[in-house]
Amino acid sequence: MDLEERFNLVVRDSVEVVTREELRAALIQEEGLKAYVGLEPSGLVHLGTGPIMARKVTDLSKAGFHVTILLADWHAYINDKLWRDWEKIRTCGEYFVEAYRSLGVPEEVRFQYASELVADSEYWRAVLRASKASTVARIKRALSIMGRQEEEAELDASKLIYPAMQVTDIHVLDLDLALGGMDQRRAHMLYRDIGPKLGWKQAVALHTPMLSSLQGGGRMDSWDLKMSKSKPETCIFIHDSPQEIEAKIGKAYCPAGETEGNPILEFCQYIFFPESGSLKVERESRHGGDVVFEDYASLETAYIQRKLHPQDLKGAVTRYLVDLLADSREYFDKRPEALEKVKAALGI
């Protein structure tokens, strides 16, 4: 691939690149490019953290980046995940490896635990330097990366370490690009602000869209409304059965004519059209017969104009999801112990 093809592969289906000029400059260097995404191993992988991120990681790998998926076990502990039980967090990390492989993440993408990074005293020296270069107020504003509010730092001072650790992760991994959902933007911007001041190299920030909860009904300005692995009723997990998918989609928020906070339309916009390029909706002839939408804009327009009924859309989305997640279901059907072990750790 030439530079333009690599650039387009990296940025496709993202919602923000900071900055595009820096990315182009980085891609001129065809070898040695490094990228990462940090994930807290703290629950089952769902549509928001699964297919979208797996596809983007694969894009980066194809574009020439050496990609690391950082299993942020220390971060999960600080964030009170899995009852701060290290064994359960490690079990979930092992499951994450299986989950992302089931989604097609290539073998050249490596997984690394944060525990490996923090074992080096230089890591903590960098955490202190990042903390010294930040104000308490700025660190508190970045707590949204944990799904936390600023005032929660008043109850547990360890929360203040988290943003400085995430900044340090980017530095010690010597990254050219940091990948994450839009909920990670504040951490990436914190690094971009203080990293160069500390003599650390700049990193491009690449952000993917967030998916609304199946319960929907609100704006995504607050990440409280996103799909969350800690709230199973808000999610479709990558290994859900066809029956579970159908039941969850059937109950999902999808009011006629409304697009704001509509998770069913978001699946189409952020997953189906990027993957397939079109969506077929099967309908009875008395309701207009089958229709194929070649792009998301035409689907959204039809929905706003109420030319497409929510139940017909839900039926199409259900069929697509069942097919999309077939490989993951088959993967875990052949490795039932991996799923059983993490469910036991999660108490489900």
VOLO-208912 format. One record per residue (C-alpha): residue in three letters; x, z, y. Coordinates in pm, whole numbers, plus 50000, padded with zeros to 5 digits. Example, Ala and Ser with C-alpha at 12.3 -4.5 7.8 and 13.67 -1.06 7.14 Angstrom:
<recs>
ALA512305078049550
SER513675071449894
</recs>
This chain:
<recs>
MET500005000050000
ASP501124993350353
LEU501025019950624
GLU497545010650746
GLU496085012250396
ARG497675046250340
PHE496395058750675
ASN492835047350599
LEU492985063750257
VAL494035096950408
VAL491425097850684
ARG488435083150501
ASP485405106050475
SER487085133250682
VAL485405147850989
GLU488535155451191
VAL492235146451197
VAL494535165451435
THR496115142651528
ARG495825106651413
GLU498945097151605
GLU500965124051427
LEU499595112751092
ARG500665076851155
ALA504135088851253
ALA504375110150939
LEU503315081350713
ILE506215060350836
GLN508285084550630
GLU507325071050289
GLU509015097850079
GLY509015135750081
LEU505645140650250
LYS503975173550159
ALA500345184350182
TYR498285213550058
VAL494885229350042
GLY494495266950000
LEU491635279449782
GLU490595315149711
PRO489995318449335
SER486885339349367
GLY483945322249195
LEU482635290849029
VAL483435256949181
HIS480455240249348
LEU479755206949518
GLY481185218149851
THR484555229149716
GLY484635205649417
PRO484055167849442
ILE484735165249816
MET488055183649799
ALA489115168249468
ARG488575133349607
LYS490545141049923
VAL493415156649726
THR493515125449508
ASP493515103249819
LEU496495122249959
SER498375118849633
LYS497725081349621
ALA498895078549982
GLY502285092949889
PHE501935130249956
HIS503255156649717
VAL500135178349707
THR499935215349627
ILE496675233549557
LEU497525269049655
LEU495555294249451
ALA495345320649720
ASP495155351749502
TRP496545375849761
HIS494145361750016
ALA491235367149774
TYR492335403349732
ILE492465409250108
ASN489045392650136
ASP487585417649886
LYS486825391049628
LEU486205399749262
TRP486245436749342
ARG489965434149426
ASP490695432049054
TRP493955412649012
GLU493215403248650
LYS489835388848739
ILE491335369749032
ARG494015355148802
THR491345345548546
CYS489445327448820
GLY492645309848925
GLU493145296748572
TYR489555284148576
PHE490165266548909
VAL492975246548751
GLU490625235148475
ALA487805228048721
TYR489855205248945
ARG491395187048652
SER487835181048527
LEU487095164848863
GLY489935140148820
VAL492715156449024
PRO495855138448899
GLU498575155948703
GLU501135150748979
VAL499145174549200
ARG500605208949137
PHE498915242849138
GLN500755272949274
TYR499735309249316
ALA500255326849647
SER501855354649441
GLU504845331849395
LEU505255328149771
VAL504885364649865
ALA507575375249617
ASP510195362949865
SER511095387050146
GLU511505357250379
TYR507795351150343
TRP507015384850498
ARG509595379450769
ALA507645347950858
VAL504335366950850
LEU505765391651102
ARG507045363551324
ALA503625346651316
SER501945379851397
LYS504355386451684
ALA503535352251827
SER499775359251819
THR497495383651996
VAL495105406451812
ALA492235388751985
ARG493405354751863
ILE493835367751508
LYS490335382451514
ARG488865349251626
ALA490445333251320
LEU488675356751079
SER485935330751036
ILE488315313350793
MET487505342150557
GLY483785340850619
ARG484205372950820
GLN483165384851164
GLU485645397951422
GLU484295433151406
GLU485075436051035
ALA488745440051123
GLU487765473651274
LEU486825485950927
ASP489735471450732
ALA493025463850907
SER494275442950613
LYS491935415350732
LEU494265410051029
ILE497055399650793
TYR495095370850645
PRO495375345150929
ALA499105352150968
MET499545346850594
GLN497715313850606
VAL499945302450892
THR502975313550691
ASP501775294550383
ILE501885262250584
HIS505395270350704
VAL507015281250377
LEU505545251650189
ASP507175229550453
LEU503985209650498
ASP503405177450682
LEU499635180550641
ALA497225209550591
LEU493895200950429
GLY490755222050442
GLY487085223150519
MET485975226750879
ASP485755264250820
GLN489565264550801
ARG490025248051139
ARG490895279851330
ALA493735288051092
HIS495155253151121
MET494885253951499
LEU496575287951501
TYR499495272651313
ARG499625242351542
ASP499765265451844
ILE502385290351729
GLY504365271451465
PRO506355249051703
LYS507025279151928
LEU508755295351632
GLY510775264151557
TRP508555254551264
LYS507685217951217
GLN504265205951321
ALA501645198451055
VAL498715174651075
ALA495345191851019
LEU492835172450807
HIS489305186050777
THR486535177250534
PRO482795183050590
MET480985214650490
LEU477815213350281
SER474765233550379
SER473235258750145
LEU470475245649922
GLN468255269050122
GLY469215249250433
GLY467245251950750
GLY469905258051013
ARG472905245051202
MET476375247051055
ASP477875262951370
SER477975294851163
TRP479485291650817
ASP476905317050694
LEU474665287050618
LYS477165268350404
MET477055264750030
SER478765296049894
LYS480055303249545
SER479215339949596
LYS475525330649631
PRO474565310249321
GLU471125302449461
THR472785282449742
CYS474925260749513
ILE475095234149251
PHE478085241749032
ILE480135213448885
HIS479235222848526
ASP475515229348578
SER473315213848311
PRO470945185248398
GLN468065209848372
GLU469735234048614
ILE470475206148858
GLU466895193648848
ALA465505228748901
LYS467845236349193
ILE467215203149366
GLY463495207749315
LYS463585240449511
ALA466045228349777
TYR465205226550146
CYS464205190850231
PRO461345188850482
ALA459865154550547
GLY461475136250837
GLU463975163950917
THR467745159250895
GLU469115191351052
GLY470455214650784
ASN469035192350508
PRO471355196650206
ILE469825167550014
LEU470685143050290
GLU474155158650321
PHE474815151749952
CYS474025115350023
GLN476155113850338
TYR479245132550217
ILE479295126449842
PHE477155097949714
PHE477825070449965
PRO481595077349982
GLU481725076649601
SER479315048149524
GLY478555029549843
SER474835028449774
LEU471915049049649
LYS468985036549444
VAL465675054549487
GLU463165048149209
ARG459525048949316
GLU456175039049176
SER454955005149298
ARG452065021849481
HIS454655040749686
GLY456645009649774
GLY458625004249455
ASP462335009249402
VAL464615006849704
VAL468395005349736
PHE470115019150044
GLU473495003250112
ASP474645029050366
TYR473775063950482
ALA472495052650824
SER469715031750671
LEU468755060350438
GLU468605085250724
THR466535061550938
ALA464015056350659
TYR463805093850606
ILE463315101950975
GLN460595075450996
ARG459005091050686
LYS459245058750492
LEU460995078650219
HIS459265108950066
PRO461295140549998
GLN460305140849630
ASP461505105049581
LEU464785113349751
LYS465195144849542
GLY464605124749225
ALA467345100049318
VAL469755127849413
THR469075146249088
ARG469835115348881
TYR473005108549077
LEU474265144249050
VAL473655145648677
ASP475775114248641
LEU478415124848894
LEU479095157948720
ALA478965144348365
ASP482765144648325
SER483035180948435
ARG480225191648202
GLU481895173347913
TYR485285188448003
PHE483935223947986
ASP481785216447682
LYS485085209547503
ARG486665240847653
PRO483825266247650
GLU486255295447644
ALA487505286647996
LEU484015289248143
GLU483015319347933
LYS486135338148041
VAL485595333148412
LYS481865341248384
ALA482785373648213
ALA485195381448497
LEU482415373948747
GLY479905394848555
ILE477475366348496
</recs>
